[in-house]
Amino acid sequence: QILQESERETSASFDIRRTFSFSVFTGLYIGGACNAIYKIYPHVARMISKGRKPSDRTVGLVSTLLDNFVHVPTLYLPIFYISTNLMQGANAEFAKESLANNYFTSLVSCWGFWIPVQFLIFSAVPSVHRVKCVATGDFLWNVALSYISHREAETEEEPMKRRQSLYAAS
């Protein structure tokens, strides 16, 4: 009986539209846009190296910096929030609010996850396999981004109540 109740709770909380929107976004954006964007990074690294062939570490560093401090803040996050919200049936105003409310947390979380992962990918993985490696990491990242973008907003009193309950327990 407990197992049946647990299954009902799990199936009731599974959001097919959210899953669909994340899958479509990942397939089109990571499989399409990132394929094109990631081909540009080694050329930028070569320009920075004054036309010489850059080392793998230089390509990794330049690619990681470009992706996390140019691409993600200006394209990836806005497109993610707008497109996934619209695919889930939200209106444009809600999609923009969702982006505004979650932008900073998503960006900082992105940096914490992707900077080390991408440095490794861009400096150690052959270019023909990079998008596949990023797609694998993106699965894990999407779990985090799904949580960030759909968590309940805390009221101003909730963090204070939580701190007070921690102090009362000790």
Accessible surface in RSA format (square Angstrom, percent):
REM  Atomic radii and reference values for relative SASA: ProtOr
REM  Chains: A
REM  Algorithm: Lee & Richards
REM  Probe-radius: 1.40
REM  Slices: 20
REM RES _ NUM      All-atoms   Total-Side   Main-Chain    Non-polar    All polar
REM                ABS   REL    ABS   REL    ABS   REL    ABS   REL    ABS   REL
RES GLN A   1   162.35  90.8 123.14  90.0  39.21  93.4  35.44  75.4 126.91  96.3
RES ILE A   2   148.65  84.6 146.60 109.2   2.06   5.0 146.67 105.6   1.98   5.4
RES LEU A   3   126.87  70.7 122.35  87.5   4.52  11.4 124.40  87.4   2.47   6.7
RES GLN A   4   116.03  64.9 113.42  82.9   2.62   6.2  31.73  67.5  84.30  63.9
RES GLU A   5    78.88  45.3  77.57  58.7   1.31   3.1  19.62  38.0  59.26  48.4
RES SER A   6    53.78  45.4  50.14  66.9   3.64   8.4  20.16  42.9  33.62  47.1
RES GLU A   7   101.73  58.4  96.16  72.8   5.57  13.3  39.85  77.1  61.88  50.5
RES ARG A   8   148.46  62.3 145.50  74.2   2.96   7.0  75.00 102.5  73.46  44.5
RES GLU A   9   123.91  71.1 114.84  86.9   9.07  21.6  48.13  93.1  75.78  61.9
RES THR A  10    89.55  63.7  84.96  86.1   4.59  10.9  67.09  90.1  22.46  34.0
RES SER A  11    77.79  65.7  59.30  79.1  18.49  42.6  47.51 101.2  30.29  42.4
RES ALA A  12    88.50  81.4  49.16  75.9  39.34  89.5  60.66  85.4  27.84  73.7
RES SER A  13    89.53  75.7  58.01  77.4  31.52  72.6  50.86 108.3  38.67  54.2
RES PHE A  14   120.68  60.4  98.64  61.1  22.03  57.3 104.53  63.4  16.15  46.2
RES ASP A  15    64.24  45.0  55.35  55.1   8.88  21.0  21.41  50.4  42.83  42.7
RES ILE A  16   118.88  67.6 117.58  87.6   1.30   3.1 117.58  84.7   1.30   3.5
RES ARG A  17   130.23  54.7 128.53  65.5   1.70   4.1  50.66  69.2  79.57  48.2
RES ARG A  18    68.77  28.9  68.77  35.1   0.00   0.0   5.73   7.8  63.05  38.2
RES THR A  19    58.45  41.6  52.77  53.5   5.68  13.5  46.61  62.6  11.84  17.9
RES PHE A  20   116.77  58.4 112.22  69.5   4.54  11.8 116.72  70.8   0.05   0.1
RES SER A  21     0.00   0.0   0.00   0.0   0.00   0.0   0.00   0.0   0.00   0.0
RES PHE A  22    19.09   9.6  18.53  11.5   0.56   1.5  18.96  11.5   0.13   0.4
RES SER A  23    67.24  56.8  51.76  69.1  15.47  35.6  37.08  79.0  30.16  42.2
RES VAL A  24    43.75  28.8  37.15  33.6   6.60  15.9  43.62  37.9   0.13   0.3
RES PHE A  25     7.16   3.6   4.27   2.6   2.89   7.5   7.16   4.3   0.00   0.0
RES THR A  26    30.13  21.4  29.39  29.8   0.74   1.8  28.91  38.8   1.21   1.8
RES GLY A  27    47.13  58.1   0.00   N/A  47.13  58.1  36.35  99.7  10.79  24.2
RES LEU A  28   132.42  73.7 123.27  88.2   9.15  23.0 125.69  88.3   6.73  18.1
RES TYR A  29    17.80   8.3  15.41   8.8   2.39   6.2  17.13  12.9   0.66   0.8
RES ILE A  30     6.26   3.6   6.26   4.7   0.00   0.0   6.26   4.5   0.00   0.0
RES GLY A  31    37.91  46.7   0.00   N/A  37.91  46.7  24.84  68.2  13.07  29.3
RES GLY A  32    38.12  47.0   0.00   N/A  38.12  47.0  31.58  86.7   6.54  14.7
RES ALA A  33    35.59  32.7  22.76  35.1  12.82  29.2  32.34  45.5   3.25   8.6
RES CYS A  34     1.28   1.0   1.28   1.4   0.00   0.0   0.00   0.0   1.28   1.4
RES ASN A  35    62.81  43.3  62.02  59.9   0.79   1.9   7.46  17.9  55.35  53.5
RES ALA A  36    61.12  56.2  53.19  82.1   7.93  18.0  58.50  82.4   2.62   6.9
RES ILE A  37    30.19  17.2  30.12  22.4   0.07   0.2  30.19  21.7   0.00   0.0
RES TYR A  38    14.19   6.6  10.25   5.8   3.94  10.2   6.79   5.1   7.39   9.1
RES LYS A  39   140.82  68.7 133.53  81.9   7.29  17.3  85.98  77.4  54.84  58.4
RES ILE A  40    97.63  55.6  97.19  72.4   0.44   1.0  97.63  70.3   0.00   0.0
RES TYR A  41     9.72   4.5   9.72   5.5   0.00   0.0   9.72   7.3   0.00   0.0
RES PRO A  42    40.23  29.3  37.66  34.3   2.57   9.3  38.07  31.4   2.16  13.4
RES HIS A  43   119.06  65.1 117.24  81.5   1.81   4.6  76.30  78.6  42.75  49.7
RES VAL A  44    32.85  21.6  32.85  29.7   0.00   0.0  32.85  28.5   0.00   0.0
RES ALA A  45     0.00   0.0   0.00   0.0   0.00   0.0   0.00   0.0   0.00   0.0
RES ARG A  46   102.95  43.2 102.95  52.5   0.00   0.0  32.00  43.7  70.94  43.0
RES MET A  47   141.14  73.1 120.79  79.9  20.35  48.5  92.04  78.2  49.10  65.1
RES ILE A  48   106.20  60.4  85.08  63.4  21.13  50.9  92.10  66.3  14.10  38.3
RES SER A  49    14.37  12.1   9.88  13.2   4.49  10.3   8.58  18.3   5.79   8.1
RES LYS A  50   173.36  84.6 142.15  87.2  31.21  74.3  98.04  88.2  75.31  80.2
RES GLY A  51    48.91  60.3   0.00   N/A  48.91  60.3  30.00  82.3  18.92  42.4
RES ARG A  52   162.79  68.3 156.64  79.8   6.15  14.6  72.89  99.6  89.89  54.5
RES LYS A  53   161.41  78.7 134.93  82.8  26.48  63.0  99.08  89.2  62.34  66.4
RES PRO A  54    12.93   9.4   6.63   6.0   6.30  22.9  10.08   8.3   2.84  17.7
RES SER A  55    64.23  54.3  48.08  64.2  16.14  37.2  53.77 114.5  10.45  14.6
RES ASP A  56    93.96  65.8  88.67  88.3   5.28  12.5  17.37  40.9  76.58  76.4
RES ARG A  57   177.72  74.6 176.45  89.9   1.26   3.0  62.98  86.1 114.74  69.5
RES THR A  58    43.77  31.1  40.15  40.7   3.62   8.6  18.34  24.6  25.44  38.5
RES VAL A  59    14.36   9.5  14.36  13.0   0.00   0.0  14.36  12.5   0.00   0.0
RES GLY A  60     0.00   0.0   0.00   N/A   0.00   0.0   0.00   0.0   0.00   0.0
RES LEU A  61    94.40  52.6  94.40  67.5   0.00   0.0  94.40  66.3   0.00   0.0
RES VAL A  62    13.63   9.0  12.17  11.0   1.46   3.5  13.58  11.8   0.05   0.1
RES SER A  63     0.06   0.0   0.06   0.1   0.00   0.0   0.00   0.0   0.06   0.1
RES THR A  64     2.39   1.7   2.39   2.4   0.00   0.0   2.39   3.2   0.00   0.0
RES LEU A  65    83.23  46.4  81.95  58.6   1.29   3.2  82.32  57.8   0.91   2.5
RES LEU A  66    43.74  24.4  43.09  30.8   0.65   1.6  43.65  30.7   0.10   0.3
RES ASP A  67     3.01   2.1   3.01   3.0   0.00   0.0   0.00   0.0   3.01   3.0
RES ASN A  68     0.12   0.1   0.12   0.1   0.00   0.0   0.00   0.0   0.12   0.1
RES PHE A  69    95.09  47.6  74.18  45.9  20.91  54.4  74.66  45.3  20.43  58.5
RES VAL A  70    81.82  53.8  80.69  73.0   1.13   2.7  81.82  71.1   0.00   0.0
RES HIS A  71     9.96   5.4   7.96   5.5   2.00   5.1   9.96  10.3   0.00   0.0
RES VAL A  72     8.36   5.5   8.36   7.6   0.00   0.0   8.36   7.3   0.00   0.0
RES PRO A  73    22.00  16.0  16.53  15.1   5.47  19.9  16.53  13.6   5.47  34.0
RES THR A  74    87.13  62.0  67.07  68.0  20.06  47.8  66.71  89.6  20.42  30.9
RES LEU A  75    83.50  46.5  83.18  59.5   0.32   0.8  83.50  58.6   0.00   0.0
RES TYR A  76    10.43   4.9  10.43   5.9   0.00   0.0  10.43   7.8   0.00   0.0
RES LEU A  77     0.00   0.0   0.00   0.0   0.00   0.0   0.00   0.0   0.00   0.0
RES PRO A  78    32.80  23.9  32.52  29.6   0.28   1.0  32.80  27.1   0.00   0.0
RES ILE A  79    70.29  40.0  67.14  50.0   3.15   7.6  70.29  50.6   0.00   0.0
RES PHE A  80     0.82   0.4   0.82   0.5   0.00   0.0   0.82   0.5   0.00   0.0
RES TYR A  81     0.45   0.2   0.45   0.3   0.00   0.0   0.45   0.3   0.00   0.0
RES ILE A  82    51.08  29.1  51.08  38.1   0.00   0.0  51.08  36.8   0.00   0.0
RES SER A  83    30.14  25.5  26.13  34.9   4.00   9.2  29.89  63.6   0.25   0.3
RES THR A  84     3.49   2.5   3.49   3.5   0.00   0.0   0.00   0.0   3.49   5.3
RES ASN A  85    13.00   9.0  13.00  12.6   0.00   0.0   0.18   0.4  12.83  12.4
RES LEU A  86    80.96  45.1  66.59  47.6  14.37  36.1  66.60  46.8  14.37  38.7
RES MET A  87    55.24  28.6  36.32  24.0  18.92  45.0  38.26  32.5  16.98  22.5
RES GLN A  88    35.08  19.6  20.82  15.2  14.26  34.0   9.01  19.2  26.07  19.8
RES GLY A  89    52.50  64.7   0.00   N/A  52.50  64.7  19.83  54.4  32.67  73.2
RES ALA A  90    27.63  25.4   9.60  14.8  18.03  41.0  19.77  27.8   7.87  20.8
RES ASN A  91    98.27  67.8  87.11  84.2  11.16  26.9  39.94  96.1  58.33  56.4
RES ALA A  92    56.82  52.2  52.11  80.4   4.71  10.7  52.36  73.7   4.46  11.8
RES GLU A  93   101.32  58.2  98.55  74.6   2.77   6.6  45.54  88.1  55.78  45.5
RES PHE A  94   108.68  54.4 106.50  66.0   2.18   5.7 108.15  65.6   0.53   1.5
RES ALA A  95     0.00   0.0   0.00   0.0   0.00   0.0   0.00   0.0   0.00   0.0
RES LYS A  96   113.99  55.6 110.21  67.6   3.78   9.0  60.35  54.3  53.64  57.1
RES GLU A  97    87.57  50.3  84.79  64.2   2.77   6.6  29.66  57.4  57.91  47.3
RES SER A  98    10.73   9.1   5.80   7.7   4.93  11.4   6.96  14.8   3.76   5.3
RES LEU A  99    32.65  18.2  32.65  23.4   0.00   0.0  32.65  22.9   0.00   0.0
RES ALA A 100    77.68  71.4  48.54  74.9  29.14  66.3  56.35  79.4  21.32  56.5
RES ASN A 101   113.37  78.2  85.33  82.5  28.04  67.5  24.46  58.9  88.90  85.9
RES ASN A 102    15.06  10.4  15.06  14.6   0.00   0.0   0.00   0.0  15.06  14.6
RES TYR A 103    64.80  30.3  64.80  36.9   0.00   0.0  53.51  40.2  11.29  13.9
RES PHE A 104   148.84  74.5 146.69  90.9   2.14   5.6 146.69  88.9   2.14   6.1
RES THR A 105    54.28  38.6  49.49  50.2   4.79  11.4  30.48  40.9  23.79  36.0
RES SER A 106     0.00   0.0   0.00   0.0   0.00   0.0   0.00   0.0   0.00   0.0
RES LEU A 107    14.66   8.2  14.66  10.5   0.00   0.0  14.66  10.3   0.00   0.0
RES VAL A 108    65.78  43.3  63.41  57.4   2.36   5.7  63.41  55.1   2.36   6.4
RES SER A 109    40.05  33.8  26.57  35.5  13.48  31.0  19.61  41.8  20.44  28.6
RES CYS A 110     1.12   0.8   1.12   1.2   0.00   0.0   0.00   0.0   1.12   1.2
RES TRP A 111    68.08  27.3  66.05  32.0   2.03   4.8  66.26  35.3   1.81   2.9
RES GLY A 112    57.45  70.8   0.00   N/A  57.45  70.8  39.58 108.6  17.87  40.0
RES PHE A 113    60.20  30.1  52.14  32.3   8.06  21.0  58.22  35.3   1.98   5.7
RES TRP A 114    13.27   5.3  13.27   6.4   0.00   0.0   9.01   4.8   4.26   6.9
RES ILE A 115    54.88  31.2  54.88  40.9   0.00   0.0  54.88  39.5   0.00   0.0
RES PRO A 116    80.10  58.4  67.83  61.8  12.27  44.6  75.51  62.3   4.59  28.5
RES VAL A 117    46.34  30.5  42.69  38.6   3.65   8.8  46.25  40.2   0.09   0.2
RES GLN A 118     4.43   2.5   4.43   3.2   0.00   0.0   0.00   0.0   4.43   3.4
RES PHE A 119    63.90  32.0  63.90  39.6   0.00   0.0  63.90  38.7   0.00   0.0
RES LEU A 120   123.03  68.5 122.78  87.8   0.24   0.6 122.90  86.3   0.13   0.3
RES ILE A 121    13.00   7.4  12.78   9.5   0.23   0.6  13.00   9.4   0.00   0.0
RES PHE A 122     1.24   0.6   0.83   0.5   0.41   1.1   0.83   0.5   0.41   1.2
RES SER A 123    19.77  16.7   9.86  13.2   9.90  22.8   3.84   8.2  15.92  22.3
RES ALA A 124    76.81  70.6  42.57  65.7  34.25  77.9  51.44  72.4  25.38  67.2
RES VAL A 125    31.22  20.5  28.54  25.8   2.68   6.5  29.91  26.0   1.31   3.6
RES PRO A 126    83.30  60.7  71.64  65.3  11.66  42.4  82.84  68.4   0.46   2.8
RES SER A 127    73.76  62.3  56.09  74.9  17.67  40.7  25.95  55.3  47.81  67.0
RES VAL A 128   115.17  75.8  90.91  82.3  24.26  58.5  99.34  86.3  15.83  42.9
RES HIS A 129    82.08  44.9  82.08  57.0   0.00   0.0  52.17  53.8  29.91  34.8
RES ARG A 130    27.66  11.6  27.66  14.1   0.00   0.0   3.37   4.6  24.29  14.7
RES VAL A 131    25.72  16.9  25.32  22.9   0.39   1.0  25.32  22.0   0.39   1.1
RES LYS A 132   134.32  65.5 128.51  78.9   5.81  13.8  98.67  88.8  35.65  38.0
RES CYS A 133    42.72  32.3  36.05  40.2   6.67  15.7   7.86  19.9  34.85  37.6
RES VAL A 134     2.99   2.0   2.99   2.7   0.00   0.0   2.99   2.6   0.00   0.0
RES ALA A 135    37.97  34.9  31.96  49.3   6.02  13.7  32.26  45.4   5.72  15.1
RES THR A 136    98.49  70.0  90.58  91.8   7.91  18.9  71.20  95.6  27.29  41.3
RES GLY A 137     8.59  10.6   0.00   N/A   8.59  10.6   7.94  21.8   0.65   1.5
RES ASP A 138     2.06   1.4   2.06   2.1   0.00   0.0   0.00   0.0   2.06   2.1
RES PHE A 139   139.77  69.9 136.31  84.4   3.46   9.0 139.32  84.5   0.45   1.3
RES LEU A 140   105.74  58.9  99.22  71.0   6.52  16.4  99.71  70.0   6.04  16.2
RES TRP A 141     3.43   1.4   3.09   1.5   0.34   0.8   3.07   1.6   0.36   0.6
RES ASN A 142    15.66  10.8  14.86  14.4   0.80   1.9   9.34  22.5   6.32   6.1
RES VAL A 143    93.88  61.8  88.05  79.7   5.83  14.0  91.90  79.9   1.98   5.4
RES ALA A 144    39.97  36.8  33.47  51.7   6.50  14.8  39.63  55.8   0.34   0.9
RES LEU A 145     0.00   0.0   0.00   0.0   0.00   0.0   0.00   0.0   0.00   0.0
RES SER A 146    15.84  13.4  15.84  21.1   0.00   0.0  11.24  23.9   4.60   6.4
RES TYR A 147   147.46  68.8 142.67  81.2   4.79  12.5 105.60  79.4  41.86  51.6
RES ILE A 148    13.85   7.9  13.25   9.9   0.60   1.5  13.25   9.5   0.60   1.6
RES SER A 149    19.83  16.8   4.02   5.4  15.81  36.4   3.73   7.9  16.10  22.6
RES HIS A 150    65.56  35.8  39.34  27.3  26.22  67.1  41.61  42.9  23.95  27.9
RES ARG A 151    94.03  39.5  68.74  35.0  25.29  60.2  27.93  38.2  66.10  40.1
RES GLU A 152   155.90  89.5 140.81 106.5  15.09  35.9  64.18 124.1  91.72  74.9
RES ALA A 153    96.46  88.7  66.20 102.2  30.26  68.8  74.85 105.4  21.61  57.2
RES GLU A 154    89.23  51.2  60.50  45.8  28.72  68.4  30.91  59.8  58.31  47.6
RES THR A 155    70.81  50.4  63.15  64.0   7.66  18.2  66.23  89.0   4.58   6.9
RES GLU A 156   163.12  93.7 138.28 104.6  24.84  59.1  58.72 113.6 104.40  85.2
RES GLU A 157   101.96  58.5  98.84  74.8   3.12   7.4  47.68  92.2  54.28  44.3
RES GLU A 158    69.34  39.8  66.94  50.6   2.41   5.7  21.87  42.3  47.47  38.8
RES PRO A 159    38.24  27.9  36.94  33.7   1.30   4.7  37.64  31.1   0.60   3.7
RES MET A 160    96.62  50.0  96.45  63.8   0.17   0.4  85.85  73.0  10.76  14.3
RES LYS A 161   130.44  63.6 125.72  77.1   4.72  11.2  75.51  68.0  54.93  58.5
RES ARG A 162   125.20  52.6 120.25  61.3   4.95  11.8  62.65  85.6  62.55  37.9
RES ARG A 163   114.39  48.0 114.00  58.1   0.39   0.9  47.48  64.9  66.91  40.6
RES GLN A 164   104.09  58.2  98.74  72.2   5.35  12.7  35.75  76.1  68.34  51.8
RES SER A 165    66.21  55.9  54.58  72.8  11.63  26.8  47.79 101.8  18.42  25.8
RES LEU A 166   119.08  66.3 112.87  80.7   6.22  15.6 113.46  79.7   5.63  15.1
RES TYR A 167   162.70  76.0 149.45  85.0  13.25  34.5 107.69  80.9  55.00  67.8
RES ALA A 168    88.11  81.0  49.41  76.3  38.69  88.0  62.41  87.9  25.70  68.1
RES ALA A 169    91.16  83.8  48.39  74.7  42.77  97.3  60.14  84.7  31.02  82.2
RES SER A 170   123.27 104.2  59.04  78.8  64.22 147.9  76.77 163.5  46.49  65.1
END  Absolute sums over single chains surface
CHAIN  1 A    11002.5       9490.4       1512.1       7406.8       3595.7
END  Absolute sums over all chains
TOTAL         11002.5       9490.4       1512.1       7406.8       3595.7
